[in-house]
Amino acid sequence: MTMLPAGRPLVAPSFLSSDFSRIGEEIRDVEAAGADLLHLDVMDGHFVPNITIGPVVVEAIKRHATTPLDVHLMITDADRYLASFAHAGADILTVHWEASPHLHRTIHAIKDLGVLAGVSINPATPVGVLAEVLDDVDLVLIMSVNPGFGGQSFIPRALDKVRTLRSILHSTSQPNLPIEVDGGVTSSNAASLVEAGADILVSGSALFKSGDYAGYIRALRGE
């Protein structure tokens, strides 16, 4: 699978904010509305203060989805579970710099499974820590809230982090590496994020509470 921005920002609805009692319908609705990716947050109650889903649920979602699954592993010791999530149907596996002591090895373990490899950083982590892996990853995810719960307010400093990362990328072998932003992304800040250099916008509460998935996705794209 290849996943590159197609001249416009990609939108990835975050299913943490969806109605899990009607998950199949929610998947069909956001796909029909134009979602580019389905963003699935995996939390372990250890790295972040919440527990969400595991490979069994990802596998069930995969059975309904035609859109690629963007699986965000907010867990400790992610290496133990990479194969399980890959086999469950993840198209992208993103791990956290803060939870990955052997990040280079983890990234290549993901790629060896035939899955795109992403790396994420928390709001208090500077983008400079990623310098040694920017030539290896398939995307970088910048958290614009502290991970663990949906519905939080966007941390404005994330805009500067996107700009800084895009500038750093110009001196790597991947100047167009996709930058994803997750947390408090709404139609009111989407344009600023794209202008700063973001390619993939993860939107959860704002999108799922909008009552008009297609209209909100268009608004996020600035259409």
N, C-alpha and C positions, 0 to 999 in steps of 0.2 A: 504494500500500500504506500502511495505517496500522499503527502498532505502539505500543500503549499498554498499560501494566500493567492486568491485568484483575482487580484485587482480590486478587491474590496475586503473589508474585515469579515472574518468568519465568526459566526455566532454559535456558542455552545451552551444550550440550556443546562443548568445545574439541577440534577434530579433530586438533590437534597431537599429542595423546596417543592417538589411535585407531590401529588396525591398518590401515595403508594397503594391505596386501596383500589385504584384504577390505573395501575401503571401501564398496562398495555394500551389503553386509550390515550394516556398522556404521551406515550411515545409516538403513536400515530398522529396525534394532534400537532406536536411540535415539528415532526418531520414534514407534515403537510404544510405547516406554516413557513418552512424554509430553513430549519435548523441545519447547520453544517456538520456538527458533532454533537454527541450526547455526553455530557460531563458527569461522571460518576465519582462521588467522594467516598473513599474508603477510610474509615477512622477506627482506631483500636482502643480508645479510652486510656491510652498511655502516652503516645506522642502528642495527642490532642485530647481535650476533656470531653469526648463524646464517642459513641460507638454507633456505627452505621451498618454497612453491608459487607459481605464477603463474596468469594468466588461463586457460590451457588446462586446468589441473587444476580450477579453479573451475567452468569450463564442464562438465567431466565430472561433477563432483559435482552440479551443477544438474540433470543428466539423471536422477539417481536421487532427488533430494530433492523432497518436497512442502512442507517447512518452509522459511521464509525463511532466506536466507543472510546472515549477519552477518559481513562481511568487514573484517578489522582490518589496515589497511595500515601496517606497521611498516617503512617505507621512506623514503628520501630522494627528493625530487622527485616526490612522489605525483601531482602534476598531469599528468604525462606519461602516466600509466597509468589515470586515472579512467575514461575511456571504454572502455578494454579490459576492465576489471573489471565495469563496468556492463553491457556487452554480453555478458559471460560469464555473467551472471545474478545478480550481487550485488543484494540488496534493501536492504542498509545498507552504506555505505562510511564507515569511521572512519579519520581521519588523526590524526597526532600534532601537538600544538602545537609540540613541540620541533623538528619537521622541516618546518614549514609557515610560511615567512616571510611569506606573503600569505594568512593563514588565512581571512579574510573572503571573499576571492575564491575560494579553494578550496572552501569550504562551498557557495557559490552555484553553482559549477561542478558540484558533485555533484548539487545539487537540480535543476539544468537538465537533467540526464541522467535525471530521474525516479526518483532513488534517495534514500533517507533519508540524511542527513548527520550523522555523529558526529564528536566530537573527543575525543582521549585525552590524558592527562597521565601522565608517569612518576612514580615514588614521590618523587623529590626536587623535583618541581615543585609550587608552591603553587596551590591552586584559584583564587586571585585573578586569575591571568593570563588567565582565561577571561571576565572581566567583559564585554568588548566584543563577545562572540559568543554569549552565552547566549540572546539573543532570536532568534538565527538557526538554531541547531543543533536536531537532532531527538533527540539523546541525548548524554550525556557519559560517557566510559569512564575510570574511575579504575584505574590499574594498581596492584595490591597486591603485585607483585614487580617486579624489574627485568626488562624485556622481553628475550626472546631464547631462553629455554629453558623447557620444561615441568617440572613436578615440584618447583618451588621452594617454600619456606616463605612463608606469608603474613606481610606486614609490618604489625604491629598499628596503626601510625600511620594506615593507610588508613581505619580506622573514623572517626577524627577528621576526615579529609578529606571523607568522605561526609557527616557531620553538618554540617560547615562549608558545603559546597556546597548542601545542602538548605536551609540557612538563607539563603544568598545568593539562591537561586532564588525565595524568597518575595517578593523585591522586583523581580522581573522580570516580563515578560509571560507567562512559562511556569513558574509555580510548581510544576507537576507534571511538569516535564521528566524523562524517565527517566534514572536514574543506573545505569550498568552497572559491575560490579566484576569484574576479571580478575586471577587469580594467587593460587594457594594457597587457593582457595575450597573449603571442605569442609562436611560436615554439622555439624561442630563449631563453625564460625564463621558459618554462613549466617544463623542467627536474629539474631545481633548486627548483621550487616550490614543486614538488612532493618529492624531496629529503628532503625538509624542513618539510614535513608532510601534504601537501595539497592532498585532495582526489578528489575534483571536480574543474575543470577548466572552467571558463566562458570565452568564446572568441567571440568577436563581429566583429569589423572592420577587424582584421587580417584574420579571417576565411572567412567572406563574400566577402572580396576583393581578396581572394587567387585564385579564378578561378578553384579550385580543392578542393571541400569540403571534399571528402573522404581522399585525400592525406594529407590535413591539419589536419584533425582529427587524422589520424595515427601519424603525426609528433608531435602533442600535447601529444599523449600517449607515444611517444618514440618508436614507432613500426617501 
